[in-house]
Amino acid sequence: MDELETALLTANKNSLSDVGSVLDRMDAVLGAAVESERDPTGALGRQTVPPEMQRRMGGWVTGAVAAMVRLQARDQDPRVDEMLDRLAALNADIARLTGDAPALVKTWRFTENLTVDIKELSFEEAAFGWQTWVAGVVFAHLLARGVIPVGTDPILELGCGTGIVGIVAAKMGAKRVFMTDYMPAIQANTQSNVDSNQCQHVATVHSLDWSWIAENTPIPKDSATLLPQLLDTNSSFDVIFGADICYELIHGRLVPPVCARFLSLSPNARIYFVTGLRGERFAQDIVQFEEKMTLFGFQPETCLDLSLDALLAQETDSFARNLLNAAFSTLVKQFRFYVYRRIMT
Ligand SMILES: C[S@@+](CC[C@H](N)C(=O)[O-])C[C@H]1O[C@@H](n2cnc3c(N)ncnc32)[C@H](O)[C@@H]1O
């Protein structure tokens, strides 16, 4: 925080490199605040951004936008456009922090012909379903490139958040997608994203709380949005999707039993996960998750670690390259892609 304070005082708003380095520091401070919110152990301590600093960051960003607009009029430099995009994104993050942000709609362009608009909420409204996570973007990218097939079977999506994965699956030709999450505010936002992307004929949004299955907590059977398959113990899916749904220790206990309940016994049935690898601090979450998947009768057919470089190395399409570069400009840089199947005896 001290470094950011110094940078705010000394940086030249007319210099692209000065503005870029202030934005890097702001990203780090805002990112640390979000990470500390996410730390279930509290070991990181609460890293809040004091209201005074939020105001100063907001004021500085507004000043930098004005300087960049002047620079743009003079130089027509494409790097200035990029900087203005970054400033706009940071402005939205700061506004969300202060709780008075308008809804933010992000456009994700996967290929020349595949674009989705995804509305985000605030953390206060939707906890971890507030934004589109990079693992979701990576998952959707793998769908768009055909690495994860949509096939013809109905798909169950767990922890859909803002909905990028289910929506891209629908746009890639899936016949039916059941998108699920557990908070009403998240479901309402996902529904509005499904509607605004014209996927409502294929994708439906439902409530499914993993603890109903893993911990036997009561299912609100009269809920209008309840996943219908919950009420029929014989119904199952041949395809399950999950992006970034293992980010706390407890998810290692919750997600595998949900997969065991819903994945069909067909030898062709598969579960696809993309999970963010958040370094040593969260390594135990991943270990527990993988152990429990084995315990619940699943084996990985694919288990592949992905980085930005690895993904870019396989990518020539400029839209996909831009998408990946934009998505990876956050703290999480490594992902694990799994394809699980049942262990056949
Ligand atoms: C990190 S977010 C990922 C969201 C989305 N898949 C993406 O990649 O953008 C994790 C999602 O899991 C959902 N989730 C967490 N615990 C859950 C539970 N017990 N039952 C159902 N969903 C849950 C959260 O609400 C959130 O939307």
PDBQT file of the ligand as one rigid body, heavy atoms in Angstrom, charges set to zero:
ROOT
HETATM    1  C1  LIG A 401     -14.974 -19.266  -8.253  1.00  0.00    +0.000 C 
HETATM    2  S1  LIG A 401     -16.650 -19.275  -8.729  1.00  0.00    +0.000 S 
HETATM    3  C2  LIG A 401     -16.609 -19.893 -10.406  1.00  0.00    +0.000 C 
HETATM    4  C3  LIG A 401     -17.811 -19.463 -11.176  1.00  0.00    +0.000 C 
HETATM    5  C4  LIG A 401     -17.803 -19.826 -12.660  1.00  0.00    +0.000 C 
HETATM    6  N1  LIG A 401     -17.794 -21.246 -12.857  1.00  0.00    +0.000 N 
HETATM    7  C5  LIG A 401     -16.631 -19.170 -13.356  1.00  0.00    +0.000 C 
HETATM    8  O1  LIG A 401     -15.664 -19.885 -13.675  1.00  0.00    +0.000 OA
HETATM    9  O2  LIG A 401     -16.660 -17.954 -13.574  1.00  0.00    +0.000 OA
HETATM   10  C6  LIG A 401     -17.311 -20.674  -7.844  1.00  0.00    +0.000 C 
HETATM   11  C7  LIG A 401     -18.802 -20.871  -8.008  1.00  0.00    +0.000 C 
HETATM   12  O3  LIG A 401     -19.203 -21.989  -7.210  1.00  0.00    +0.000 OA
HETATM   13  C8  LIG A 401     -20.402 -21.665  -6.539  1.00  0.00    +0.000 C 
HETATM   14  N2  LIG A 401     -20.539 -22.458  -5.297  1.00  0.00    +0.000 N 
HETATM   15  C9  LIG A 401     -19.767 -22.373  -4.192  1.00  0.00    +0.000 A 
HETATM   16  N3  LIG A 401     -20.217 -23.205  -3.235  1.00  0.00    +0.000 NA
HETATM   17  C10 LIG A 401     -21.303 -23.836  -3.758  1.00  0.00    +0.000 A 
HETATM   18  C11 LIG A 401     -22.217 -24.802  -3.256  1.00  0.00    +0.000 A 
HETATM   19  N4  LIG A 401     -22.112 -25.280  -2.002  1.00  0.00    +0.000 N 
HETATM   20  N5  LIG A 401     -23.202 -25.236  -4.056  1.00  0.00    +0.000 NA
HETATM   21  C12 LIG A 401     -23.319 -24.745  -5.323  1.00  0.00    +0.000 A 
HETATM   22  N6  LIG A 401     -22.504 -23.813  -5.858  1.00  0.00    +0.000 NA
HETATM   23  C13 LIG A 401     -21.511 -23.360  -5.081  1.00  0.00    +0.000 A 
HETATM   24  C14 LIG A 401     -20.258 -20.174  -6.250  1.00  0.00    +0.000 C 
HETATM   25  O4  LIG A 401     -21.498 -19.559  -5.992  1.00  0.00    +0.000 OA
HETATM   26  C15 LIG A 401     -19.600 -19.664  -7.518  1.00  0.00    +0.000 C 
HETATM   27  O5  LIG A 401     -20.508 -19.275  -8.502  1.00  0.00    +0.000 OA
ENDROOT
TORSDOF 0
